[in-house]
Amino acid sequence: MYAVIRTGGKQYKVASGDVIKIEKIAGNEGSEVVFNEVLACGETIGTPLVAGASVKATVLKQAKDAKVIVFKKKRRQNYRRKNGHRQQITLVKITDVCGK
């Protein structure tokens, strides 16, 4: 059984036991979170959401993602800018799919 959930402006296809990396959500390590925005659950497709469906997960870790380098340059203008960014992420393990 699988489900498609929406969190952080993105969609994820998840199954029970999966570990996914999502944008930061509130919750301490070991706490349980519930995703109520379920777009599909197995063969059932929502319009736009599946009524009464939810996905439960456990927070494994609050961390930062790998660094992304942002480099801007205009040739022959002596213009160079270098920046870095590390996105805050949350690692979650899916425990229950499509619980009602």
Gaussian input, Z-matrix of N, CA and C with variables (Angstrom, degrees):
# hf/3-21g

backbone

0 1
 N
 C     1     B1
 C     2     B2     1     A1
 N     3     B3     2     A2     1     D1
 C     4     B4     3     A3     2     D2
 C     5     B5     4     A4     3     D3
 N     6     B6     5     A5     4     D4
 C     7     B7     6     A6     5     D5
 C     8     B8     7     A7     6     D6
 N     9     B9     8     A8     7     D7
 C    10    B10     9     A9     8     D8
 C    11    B11    10    A10     9     D9
 N    12    B12    11    A11    10    D10
 C    13    B13    12    A12    11    D11
 C    14    B14    13    A13    12    D12
 N    15    B15    14    A14    13    D13
 C    16    B16    15    A15    14    D14
 C    17    B17    16    A16    15    D15
 N    18    B18    17    A17    16    D16
 C    19    B19    18    A18    17    D17
 C    20    B20    19    A19    18    D18
 N    21    B21    20    A20    19    D19
 C    22    B22    21    A21    20    D20
 C    23    B23    22    A22    21    D21
 N    24    B24    23    A23    22    D22
 C    25    B25    24    A24    23    D23
 C    26    B26    25    A25    24    D24
 N    27    B27    26    A26    25    D25
 C    28    B28    27    A27    26    D26
 C    29    B29    28    A28    27    D27
 N    30    B30    29    A29    28    D28
 C    31    B31    30    A30    29    D29
 C    32    B32    31    A31    30    D30
 N    33    B33    32    A32    31    D31
 C    34    B34    33    A33    32    D32
 C    35    B35    34    A34    33    D33
 N    36    B36    35    A35    34    D34
 C    37    B37    36    A36    35    D35
 C    38    B38    37    A37    36    D36
 N    39    B39    38    A38    37    D37
 C    40    B40    39    A39    38    D38
 C    41    B41    40    A40    39    D39
 N    42    B42    41    A41    40    D40
 C    43    B43    42    A42    41    D41
 C    44    B44    43    A43    42    D42
 N    45    B45    44    A44    43    D43
 C    46    B46    45    A45    44    D44
 C    47    B47    46    A46    45    D45
 N    48    B48    47    A47    46    D46
 C    49    B49    48    A48    47    D47
 C    50    B50    49    A49    48    D48
 N    51    B51    50    A50    49    D49
 C    52    B52    51    A51    50    D50
 C    53    B53    52    A52    51    D51
 N    54    B54    53    A53    52    D52
 C    55    B55    54    A54    53    D53
 C    56    B56    55    A55    54    D54
 N    57    B57    56    A56    55    D55
 C    58    B58    57    A57    56    D56
 C    59    B59    58    A58    57    D57
 N    60    B60    59    A59    58    D58
 C    61    B61    60    A60    59    D59
 C    62    B62    61    A61    60    D60
 N    63    B63    62    A62    61    D61
 C    64    B64    63    A63    62    D62
 C    65    B65    64    A64    63    D63
 N    66    B66    65    A65    64    D64
 C    67    B67    66    A66    65    D65
 C    68    B68    67    A67    66    D66
 N    69    B69    68    A68    67    D67
 C    70    B70    69    A69    68    D68
 C    71    B71    70    A70    69    D69
 N    72    B72    71    A71    70    D70
 C    73    B73    72    A72    71    D71
 C    74    B74    73    A73    72    D72
 N    75    B75    74    A74    73    D73
 C    76    B76    75    A75    74    D74
 C    77    B77    76    A76    75    D75
 N    78    B78    77    A77    76    D76
 C    79    B79    78    A78    77    D77
 C    80    B80    79    A79    78    D78
 N    81    B81    80    A80    79    D79
 C    82    B82    81    A81    80    D80
 C    83    B83    82    A82    81    D81
 N    84    B84    83    A83    82    D82
 C    85    B85    84    A84    83    D83
 C    86    B86    85    A85    84    D84
 N    87    B87    86    A86    85    D85
 C    88    B88    87    A87    86    D86
 C    89    B89    88    A88    87    D87
 N    90    B90    89    A89    88    D88
 C    91    B91    90    A90    89    D89
 C    92    B92    91    A91    90    D90
 N    93    B93    92    A92    91    D91
 C    94    B94    93    A93    92    D92
 C    95    B95    94    A94    93    D93
 N    96    B96    95    A95    94    D94
 C    97    B97    96    A96    95    D95
 C    98    B98    97    A97    96    D96
 N    99    B99    98    A98    97    D97
 C   100   B100    99    A99    98    D98
 C   101   B101   100   A100    99    D99
 N   102   B102   101   A101   100   D100
 C   103   B103   102   A102   101   D101
 C   104   B104   103   A103   102   D102
 N   105   B105   104   A104   103   D103
 C   106   B106   105   A105   104   D104
 C   107   B107   106   A106   105   D105
 N   108   B108   107   A107   106   D106
 C   109   B109   108   A108   107   D107
 C   110   B110   109   A109   108   D108
 N   111   B111   110   A110   109   D109
 C   112   B112   111   A111   110   D110
 C   113   B113   112   A112   111   D111
 N   114   B114   113   A113   112   D112
 C   115   B115   114   A114   113   D113
 C   116   B116   115   A115   114   D114
 N   117   B117   116   A116   115   D115
 C   118   B118   117   A117   116   D116
 C   119   B119   118   A118   117   D117
 N   120   B120   119   A119   118   D118
 C   121   B121   120   A120   119   D119
 C   122   B122   121   A121   120   D120
 N   123   B123   122   A122   121   D121
 C   124   B124   123   A123   122   D122
 C   125   B125   124   A124   123   D123
 N   126   B126   125   A125   124   D124
 C   127   B127   126   A126   125   D125
 C   128   B128   127   A127   126   D126
 N   129   B129   128   A128   127   D127
 C   130   B130   129   A129   128   D128
 C   131   B131   130   A130   129   D129
 N   132   B132   131   A131   130   D130
 C   133   B133   132   A132   131   D131
 C   134   B134   133   A133   132   D132
 N   135   B135   134   A134   133   D133
 C   136   B136   135   A135   134   D134
 C   137   B137   136   A136   135   D135
 N   138   B138   137   A137   136   D136
 C   139   B139   138   A138   137   D137
 C   140   B140   139   A139   138   D138
 N   141   B141   140   A140   139   D139
 C   142   B142   141   A141   140   D140
 C   143   B143   142   A142   141   D141
 N   144   B144   143   A143   142   D142
 C   145   B145   144   A144   143   D143
 C   146   B146   145   A145   144   D144
 N   147   B147   146   A146   145   D145
 C   148   B148   147   A147   146   D146
 C   149   B149   148   A148   147   D147
 N   150   B150   149   A149   148   D148
 C   151   B151   150   A150   149   D149
 C   152   B152   151   A151   150   D150
 N   153   B153   152   A152   151   D151
 C   154   B154   153   A153   152   D152
 C   155   B155   154   A154   153   D153
 N   156   B156   155   A155   154   D154
 C   157   B157   156   A156   155   D155
 C   158   B158   157   A157   156   D156
 N   159   B159   158   A158   157   D157
 C   160   B160   159   A159   158   D158
 C   161   B161   160   A160   159   D159
 N   162   B162   161   A161   160   D160
 C   163   B163   162   A162   161   D161
 C   164   B164   163   A163   162   D162
 N   165   B165   164   A164   163   D163
 C   166   B166   165   A165   164   D164
 C   167   B167   166   A166   165   D165
 N   168   B168   167   A167   166   D166
 C   169   B169   168   A168   167   D167
 C   170   B170   169   A169   168   D168
 N   171   B171   170   A170   169   D169
 C   172   B172   171   A171   170   D170
 C   173   B173   172   A172   171   D171
 N   174   B174   173   A173   172   D172
 C   175   B175   174   A174   173   D173
 C   176   B176   175   A175   174   D174
 N   177   B177   176   A176   175   D175
 C   178   B178   177   A177   176   D176
 C   179   B179   178   A178   177   D177
 N   180   B180   179   A179   178   D178
 C   181   B181   180   A180   179   D179
 C   182   B182   181   A181   180   D180
 N   183   B183   182   A182   181   D181
 C   184   B184   183   A183   182   D182
 C   185   B185   184   A184   183   D183
 N   186   B186   185   A185   184   D184
 C   187   B187   186   A186   185   D185
 C   188   B188   187   A187   186   D186
 N   189   B189   188   A188   187   D187
 C   190   B190   189   A189   188   D188
 C   191   B191   190   A190   189   D189
 N   192   B192   191   A191   190   D190
 C   193   B193   192   A192   191   D191
 C   194   B194   193   A193   192   D192
 N   195   B195   194   A194   193   D193
 C   196   B196   195   A195   194   D194
 C   197   B197   196   A196   195   D195
 N   198   B198   197   A197   196   D196
 C   199   B199   198   A198   197   D197
 C   200   B200   199   A199   198   D198
 N   201   B201   200   A200   199   D199
 C   202   B202   201   A201   200   D200
 C   203   B203   202   A202   201   D201
 N   204   B204   203   A203   202   D202
 C   205   B205   204   A204   203   D203
 C   206   B206   205   A205   204   D204
 N   207   B207   206   A206   205   D205
 C   208   B208   207   A207   206   D206
 C   209   B209   208   A208   207   D207
 N   210   B210   209   A209   208   D208
 C   211   B211   210   A210   209   D209
 C   212   B212   211   A211   210   D210
 N   213   B213   212   A212   211   D211
 C   214   B214   213   A213   212   D212
 C   215   B215   214   A214   213   D213
 N   216   B216   215   A215   214   D214
 C   217   B217   216   A216   215   D215
 C   218   B218   217   A217   216   D216
 N   219   B219   218   A218   217   D217
 C   220   B220   219   A219   218   D218
 C   221   B221   220   A220   219   D219
 N   222   B222   221   A221   220   D220
 C   223   B223   222   A222   221   D221
 C   224   B224   223   A223   222   D222
 N   225   B225   224   A224   223   D223
 C   226   B226   225   A225   224   D224
 C   227   B227   226   A226   225   D225
 N   228   B228   227   A227   226   D226
 C   229   B229   228   A228   227   D227
 C   230   B230   229   A229   228   D228
 N   231   B231   230   A230   229   D229
 C   232   B232   231   A231   230   D230
 C   233   B233   232   A232   231   D231
 N   234   B234   233   A233   232   D232
 C   235   B235   234   A234   233   D233
 C   236   B236   235   A235   234   D234
 N   237   B237   236   A236   235   D235
 C   238   B238   237   A237   236   D236
 C   239   B239   238   A238   237   D237
 N   240   B240   239   A239   238   D238
 C   241   B241   240   A240   239   D239
 C   242   B242   241   A241   240   D240
 N   243   B243   242   A242   241   D241
 C   244   B244   243   A243   242   D242
 C   245   B245   244   A244   243   D243
 N   246   B246   245   A245   244   D244
 C   247   B247   246   A246   245   D245
 C   248   B248   247   A247   246   D246
 N   249   B249   248   A248   247   D247
 C   250   B250   249   A249   248   D248
 C   251   B251   250   A250   249   D249
 N   252   B252   251   A251   250   D250
 C   253   B253   252   A252   251   D251
 C   254   B254   253   A253   252   D252
 N   255   B255   254   A254   253   D253
 C   256   B256   255   A255   254   D254
 C   257   B257   256   A256   255   D255
 N   258   B258   257   A257   256   D256
 C   259   B259   258   A258   257   D257
 C   260   B260   259   A259   258   D258
 N   261   B261   260   A260   259   D259
 C   262   B262   261   A261   260   D260
 C   263   B263   262   A262   261   D261
 N   264   B264   263   A263   262   D262
 C   265   B265   264   A264   263   D263
 C   266   B266   265   A265   264   D264
 N   267   B267   266   A266   265   D265
 C   268   B268   267   A267   266   D266
 C   269   B269   268   A268   267   D267
 N   270   B270   269   A269   268   D268
 C   271   B271   270   A270   269   D269
 C   272   B272   271   A271   270   D270
 N   273   B273   272   A272   271   D271
 C   274   B274   273   A273   272   D272
 C   275   B275   274   A274   273   D273
 N   276   B276   275   A275   274   D274
 C   277   B277   276   A276   275   D275
 C   278   B278   277   A277   276   D276
 N   279   B279   278   A278   277   D277
 C   280   B280   279   A279   278   D278
 C   281   B281   280   A280   279   D279
 N   282   B282   281   A281   280   D280
 C   283   B283   282   A282   281   D281
 C   284   B284   283   A283   282   D282
 N   285   B285   284   A284   283   D283
 C   286   B286   285   A285   284   D284
 C   287   B287   286   A286   285   D285
 N   288   B288   287   A287   286   D286
 C   289   B289   288   A288   287   D287
 C   290   B290   289   A289   288   D288
 N   291   B291   290   A290   289   D289
 C   292   B292   291   A291   290   D290
 C   293   B293   292   A292   291   D291
 N   294   B294   293   A293   292   D292
 C   295   B295   294   A294   293   D293
 C   296   B296   295   A295   294   D294
 N   297   B297   296   A296   295   D295
 C   298   B298   297   A297   296   D296
 C   299   B299   298   A298   297   D297

   B1=1.4542
   B2=1.5187
   B3=1.3102
   B4=1.4588
   B5=1.5223
   B6=1.3267
   B7=1.4582
   B8=1.5203
   B9=1.3158
   B10=1.4599
   B11=1.5196
   B12=1.3465
   B13=1.4669
   B14=1.5180
   B15=1.3272
   B16=1.4618
   B17=1.5216
   B18=1.3479
   B19=1.4591
   B20=1.5164
   B21=1.3005
   B22=1.4587
   B23=1.5124
   B24=1.3400
   B25=1.4470
   B26=1.5216
   B27=1.3209
   B28=1.4663
   B29=1.5197
   B30=1.3395
   B31=1.4498
   B32=1.5236
   B33=1.3279
   B34=1.4629
   B35=1.5231
   B36=1.3507
   B37=1.4498
   B38=1.5212
   B39=1.3367
   B40=1.4597
   B41=1.5209
   B42=1.3194
   B43=1.4647
   B44=1.5206
   B45=1.3020
   B46=1.4525
   B47=1.5311
   B48=1.3468
   B49=1.4547
   B50=1.5188
   B51=1.3277
   B52=1.4668
   B53=1.5233
   B54=1.3394
   B55=1.4572
   B56=1.5188
   B57=1.3503
   B58=1.4597
   B59=1.5210
   B60=1.3267
   B61=1.4594
   B62=1.5231
   B63=1.3415
   B64=1.4604
   B65=1.5211
   B66=1.3327
   B67=1.4546
   B68=1.5191
   B69=1.3212
   B70=1.4650
   B71=1.5216
   B72=1.3331
   B73=1.4604
   B74=1.5200
   B75=1.3197
   B76=1.4580
   B77=1.5230
   B78=1.3227
   B79=1.4563
   B80=1.5180
   B81=1.3196
   B82=1.4620
   B83=1.5189
   B84=1.3398
   B85=1.4564
   B86=1.5242
   B87=1.3171
   B88=1.4572
   B89=1.5192
   B90=1.3172
   B91=1.4641
   B92=1.5298
   B93=1.3192
   B94=1.4566
   B95=1.5153
   B96=1.3260
   B97=1.4654
   B98=1.5230
   B99=1.3326
   B100=1.4604
   B101=1.5215
   B102=1.3271
   B103=1.4623
   B104=1.5179
   B105=1.3412
   B106=1.4589
   B107=1.5230
   B108=1.3298
   B109=1.4617
   B110=1.5282
   B111=1.3295
   B112=1.4659
   B113=1.5248
   B114=1.3377
   B115=1.4577
   B116=1.5262
   B117=1.3344
   B118=1.4632
   B119=1.5271
   B120=1.3216
   B121=1.4627
   B122=1.5236
   B123=1.3344
   B124=1.4591
   B125=1.5186
   B126=1.3245
   B127=1.4679
   B128=1.5223
   B129=1.3441
   B130=1.4567
   B131=1.5159
   B132=1.3340
   B133=1.4613
   B134=1.5174
   B135=1.3278
   B136=1.4511
   B137=1.5145
   B138=1.3207
   B139=1.4641
   B140=1.5118
   B141=1.3139
   B142=1.4568
   B143=1.5264
   B144=1.3534
   B145=1.4660
   B146=1.5221
   B147=1.3396
   B148=1.4597
   B149=1.5238
   B150=1.3254
   B151=1.4574
   B152=1.5230
   B153=1.3318
   B154=1.4596
   B155=1.5171
   B156=1.3142
   B157=1.4683
   B158=1.5223
   B159=1.3377
   B160=1.4574
   B161=1.5182
   B162=1.3291
   B163=1.4600
   B164=1.5214
   B165=1.3392
   B166=1.4565
   B167=1.5187
   B168=1.3431
   B169=1.4648
   B170=1.5186
   B171=1.3289
   B172=1.4608
   B173=1.5175
   B174=1.3395
   B175=1.4670
   B176=1.5268
   B177=1.3389
   B178=1.4586
   B179=1.5255
   B180=1.3456
   B181=1.4580
   B182=1.5220
   B183=1.3415
   B184=1.4608
   B185=1.5251
   B186=1.3197
   B187=1.4648
   B188=1.5214
   B189=1.3372
   B190=1.4553
   B191=1.5178
   B192=1.3200
   B193=1.4570
   B194=1.5257
   B195=1.3032
   B196=1.4636
   B197=1.5298
   B198=1.3246
   B199=1.4551
   B200=1.5248
   B201=1.3247
   B202=1.4588
   B203=1.5203
   B204=1.3317
   B205=1.4616
   B206=1.5260
   B207=1.3342
   B208=1.4600
   B209=1.5264
   B210=1.3294
   B211=1.4637
   B212=1.5120
   B213=1.3501
   B214=1.4587
   B215=1.5181
   B216=1.3196
   B217=1.4579
   B218=1.5183
   B219=1.3350
   B220=1.4593
   B221=1.5169
   B222=1.2878
   B223=1.4567
   B224=1.5240
   B225=1.2922
   B226=1.4686
   B227=1.5339
   B228=1.3194
   B229=1.4680
   B230=1.5260
   B231=1.3321
   B232=1.4669
   B233=1.5386
   B234=1.3282
   B235=1.4646
   B236=1.5255
   B237=1.3269
   B238=1.4595
   B239=1.5321
   B240=1.3239
   B241=1.4665
   B242=1.5224
   B243=1.3157
   B244=1.4563
   B245=1.5242
   B246=1.3221
   B247=1.4541
   B248=1.5181
   B249=1.3070
   B250=1.4516
   B251=1.5183
   B252=1.3385
   B253=1.4601
   B254=1.5229
   B255=1.3277
   B256=1.4676
   B257=1.5156
   B258=1.3269
   B259=1.4560
   B260=1.5280
   B261=1.3175
   B262=1.4660
   B263=1.5321
   B264=1.3354
   B265=1.4597
   B266=1.5235
   B267=1.3166
   B268=1.4514
   B269=1.5214
   B270=1.3172
   B271=1.4636
   B272=1.5230
   B273=1.3356
   B274=1.4579
   B275=1.5218
   B276=1.3349
   B277=1.4690
   B278=1.5209
   B279=1.3130
   B280=1.4592
   B281=1.5295
   B282=1.3420
   B283=1.4639
   B284=1.5285
   B285=1.3393
   B286=1.4515
   B287=1.5148
   B288=1.3446
   B289=1.4583
   B290=1.5204
   B291=1.3146
   B292=1.4754
   B293=1.5212
   B294=1.3261
   B295=1.4648
   B296=1.5118
   B297=1.3248
   B298=1.4622
   B299=1.5010
   A1=108.51
   A2=116.42
   A3=121.04
   A4=108.91
   A5=115.01
   A6=121.10
   A7=108.41
   A8=115.73
   A9=122.00
   A10=106.46
   A11=116.02
   A12=120.68
   A13=109.47
   A14=115.51
   A15=121.72
   A16=108.74
   A17=115.77
   A18=121.56
   A19=108.64
   A20=116.88
   A21=121.11
   A22=113.38
   A23=117.89
   A24=121.09
   A25=113.71
   A26=117.94
   A27=122.24
   A28=109.43
   A29=115.87
   A30=121.59
   A31=109.48
   A32=116.12
   A33=122.01
   A34=109.23
   A35=116.20
   A36=120.93
   A37=106.69
   A38=117.25
   A39=121.36
   A40=110.63
   A41=114.44
   A42=122.57
   A43=107.21
   A44=117.01
   A45=121.17
   A46=109.99
   A47=116.35
   A48=121.67
   A49=114.36
   A50=118.53
   A51=121.54
   A52=110.95
   A53=116.14
   A54=122.44
   A55=106.48
   A56=116.50
   A57=120.19
   A58=110.36
   A59=114.50
   A60=122.69
   A61=106.89
   A62=116.30
   A63=121.06
   A64=109.60
   A65=116.18
   A66=119.38
   A67=109.29
   A68=115.87
   A69=121.76
   A70=112.21
   A71=114.55
   A72=121.94
   A73=107.55
   A74=116.40
   A75=121.06
   A76=110.12
   A77=116.01
   A78=120.64
   A79=111.03
   A80=115.59
   A81=120.71
   A82=110.13
   A83=115.67
   A84=120.23
   A85=109.91
   A86=116.38
   A87=121.43
   A88=114.21
   A89=118.27
   A90=119.91
   A91=110.25
   A92=115.24
   A93=121.23
   A94=109.87
   A95=116.59
   A96=122.40
   A97=108.07
   A98=115.28
   A99=121.43
   A100=108.22
   A101=116.68
   A102=122.66
   A103=107.72
   A104=116.36
   A105=121.22
   A106=113.09
   A107=117.40
   A108=120.40
   A109=109.18
   A110=115.93
   A111=122.14
   A112=107.78
   A113=116.42
   A114=121.77
   A115=112.51
   A116=116.33
   A117=120.83
   A118=108.14
   A119=114.84
   A120=120.26
   A121=107.42
   A122=116.52
   A123=120.26
   A124=109.93
   A125=116.69
   A126=121.12
   A127=112.21
   A128=117.78
   A129=121.76
   A130=109.97
   A131=116.15
   A132=121.45
   A133=107.62
   A134=116.31
   A135=120.96
   A136=112.82
   A137=115.92
   A138=121.96
   A139=109.97
   A140=123.35
   A141=128.62
   A142=113.25
   A143=118.76
   A144=120.88
   A145=109.87
   A146=115.64
   A147=121.33
   A148=107.25
   A149=116.18
   A150=121.34
   A151=111.05
   A152=116.41
   A153=122.16
   A154=115.72
   A155=118.48
   A156=120.40
   A157=110.11
   A158=115.83
   A159=121.22
   A160=108.99
   A161=115.30
   A162=121.99
   A163=107.24
   A164=116.95
   A165=121.58
   A166=109.67
   A167=115.15
   A168=120.55
   A169=109.47
   A170=115.62
   A171=122.81
   A172=108.72
   A173=116.16
   A174=120.90
   A175=108.40
   A176=116.12
   A177=120.42
   A178=111.49
   A179=116.22
   A180=119.15
   A181=110.77
   A182=115.59
   A183=122.67
   A184=105.95
   A185=118.34
   A186=120.21
   A187=110.73
   A188=114.43
   A189=121.99
   A190=108.27
   A191=116.38
   A192=122.21
   A193=110.37
   A194=117.14
   A195=121.83
   A196=109.93
   A197=116.18
   A198=120.93
   A199=110.94
   A200=114.75
   A201=122.29
   A202=107.04
   A203=117.13
   A204=121.77
   A205=109.11
   A206=115.99
   A207=122.59
   A208=106.78
   A209=117.02
   A210=121.40
   A211=109.07
   A212=116.39
   A213=122.45
   A214=108.77
   A215=116.62
   A216=120.31
   A217=109.58
   A218=115.51
   A219=121.67
   A220=106.81
   A221=116.60
   A222=119.46
   A223=111.88
   A224=114.54
   A225=125.62
   A226=113.41
   A227=117.91
   A228=120.38
   A229=111.77
   A230=117.47
   A231=122.73
   A232=110.83
   A233=116.32
   A234=122.10
   A235=108.79
   A236=116.79
   A237=122.61
   A238=108.55
   A239=115.65
   A240=120.96
   A241=108.15
   A242=116.59
   A243=120.96
   A244=108.68
   A245=115.44
   A246=122.16
   A247=109.37
   A248=117.18
   A249=122.01
   A250=110.15
   A251=115.90
   A252=120.74
   A253=109.12
   A254=116.94
   A255=122.48
   A256=108.75
   A257=116.29
   A258=122.38
   A259=110.59
   A260=116.68
   A261=121.95
   A262=108.30
   A263=116.94
   A264=120.94
   A265=110.77
   A266=115.05
   A267=122.60
   A268=108.13
   A269=117.25
   A270=121.74
   A271=108.10
   A272=116.87
   A273=120.79
   A274=109.56
   A275=115.36
   A276=121.91
   A277=107.98
   A278=115.94
   A279=121.65
   A280=108.75
   A281=115.58
   A282=119.49
   A283=112.48
   A284=118.00
   A285=121.28
   A286=109.14
   A287=116.27
   A288=121.11
   A289=109.42
   A290=116.32
   A291=123.94
   A292=112.92
   A293=117.18
   A294=119.87
   A295=110.50
   A296=116.58
   A297=119.00
   A298=110.98
   D1=137.10
   D2=178.31
   D3=-133.73
   D4=166.91
   D5=176.97
   D6=-144.43
   D7=156.85
   D8=173.59
   D9=-113.31
   D10=119.59
   D11=-178.80
   D12=-114.98
   D13=160.23
   D14=177.27
   D15=-121.98
   D16=124.82
   D17=176.21
   D18=-153.72
   D19=140.55
   D20=178.86
   D21=65.69
   D22=25.11
   D23=-179.97
   D24=78.64
   D25=7.50
   D26=-179.63
   D27=-126.55
   D28=162.86
   D29=178.87
   D30=-114.68
   D31=141.77
   D32=-177.86
   D33=-132.44
   D34=134.27
   D35=172.84
   D36=-92.97
   D37=119.07
   D38=-173.78
   D39=-127.05
   D40=153.93
   D41=173.28
   D42=-133.02
   D43=166.39
   D44=-179.44
   D45=-63.51
   D46=130.68
   D47=-179.62
   D48=95.57
   D49=-9.30
   D50=179.70
   D51=-71.02
   D52=146.69
   D53=172.03
   D54=-113.45
   D55=120.28
   D56=-177.79
   D57=-122.88
   D58=156.96
   D59=179.63
   D60=-109.84
   D61=116.31
   D62=-177.48
   D63=-123.54
   D64=169.32
   D65=175.02
   D66=-64.41
   D67=154.36
   D68=-171.89
   D69=-56.29
   D70=131.93
   D71=173.07
   D72=-126.28
   D73=160.40
   D74=-179.52
   D75=-71.55
   D76=139.42
   D77=177.32
   D78=147.39
   D79=140.23
   D80=178.05
   D81=-86.10
   D82=164.51
   D83=178.02
   D84=-61.37
   D85=131.66
   D86=-179.12
   D87=92.63
   D88=-12.17
   D89=-179.79
   D90=-81.16
   D91=159.16
   D92=-178.23
   D93=-100.03
   D94=138.01
   D95=176.14
   D96=-122.66
   D97=153.12
   D98=-179.92
   D99=-123.51
   D100=128.33
   D101=175.73
   D102=-100.06
   D103=114.53
   D104=-177.66
   D105=-93.81
   D106=-15.55
   D107=-179.74
   D108=-87.34
   D109=81.84
   D110=179.98
   D111=-100.87
   D112=117.51
   D113=-177.14
   D114=-86.68
   D115=-30.97
   D116=178.15
   D117=-150.48
   D118=147.19
   D119=179.81
   D120=-138.39
   D121=100.04
   D122=-175.25
   D123=65.88
   D124=-121.98
   D125=179.60
   D126=-89.67
   D127=-7.80
   D128=-179.68
   D129=-84.70
   D130=124.56
   D131=179.50
   D132=-111.53
   D133=130.38
   D134=-178.07
   D135=-80.56
   D136=163.82
   D137=177.63
   D138=-132.05
   D139=77.11
   D140=-3.78
   D141=-87.51
   D142=-17.03
   D143=-178.51
   D144=-116.18
   D145=154.14
   D146=174.96
   D147=-81.88
   D148=123.24
   D149=-175.77
   D150=-66.93
   D151=127.93
   D152=174.27
   D153=78.54
   D154=-1.17
   D155=-178.14
   D156=-89.48
   D157=147.82
   D158=176.75
   D159=-150.73
   D160=157.73
   D161=178.36
   D162=-122.71
   D163=127.73
   D164=179.77
   D165=-101.43
   D166=143.22
   D167=-179.48
   D168=-145.45
   D169=161.22
   D170=176.82
   D171=-115.16
   D172=134.06
   D173=179.15
   D174=-75.58
   D175=122.24
   D176=178.30
   D177=-91.44
   D178=-40.70
   D179=-172.64
   D180=-162.34
   D181=141.34
   D182=169.45
   D183=-102.59
   D184=123.62
   D185=-173.13
   D186=-148.51
   D187=-174.10
   D188=174.11
   D189=-116.53
   D190=143.42
   D191=179.27
   D192=-78.08
   D193=176.84
   D194=178.51
   D195=-64.59
   D196=152.39
   D197=-177.74
   D198=-72.36
   D199=137.24
   D200=175.14
   D201=-109.45
   D202=126.71
   D203=179.92
   D204=-92.11
   D205=129.63
   D206=176.46
   D207=-110.56
   D208=113.47
   D209=-176.90
   D210=-123.49
   D211=122.58
   D212=179.17
   D213=-114.51
   D214=138.00
   D215=-179.59
   D216=-150.07
   D217=138.49
   D218=170.81
   D219=-118.58
   D220=117.94
   D221=-173.98
   D222=-67.56
   D223=146.48
   D224=179.75
   D225=61.19
   D226=15.76
   D227=179.73
   D228=-117.01
   D229=0.99
   D230=-175.47
   D231=55.08
   D232=41.44
   D233=-179.10
   D234=-117.81
   D235=113.20
   D236=177.24
   D237=-141.28
   D238=131.47
   D239=176.42
   D240=-133.61
   D241=130.92
   D242=178.69
   D243=-124.47
   D244=127.23
   D245=179.90
   D246=-134.49
   D247=157.67
   D248=175.20
   D249=-128.64
   D250=156.37
   D251=-179.92
   D252=-146.43
   D253=135.44
   D254=173.86
   D255=-122.71
   D256=114.77
   D257=-177.24
   D258=-76.55
   D259=138.70
   D260=173.88
   D261=-74.92
   D262=130.59
   D263=-179.19
   D264=-131.32
   D265=165.19
   D266=175.16
   D267=-129.98
   D268=129.37
   D269=174.24
   D270=-94.32
   D271=124.69
   D272=-179.50
   D273=-126.91
   D274=148.63
   D275=175.62
   D276=-112.10
   D277=125.41
   D278=-177.94
   D279=-75.52
   D280=127.22
   D281=-177.97
   D282=-107.80
   D283=-37.91
   D284=-177.46
   D285=-138.19
   D286=129.01
   D287=-178.33
   D288=-108.67
   D289=130.59
   D290=174.67
   D291=60.48
   D292=36.34
   D293=174.81
   D294=-69.73
   D295=140.02
   D296=-178.52
   D297=-117.83

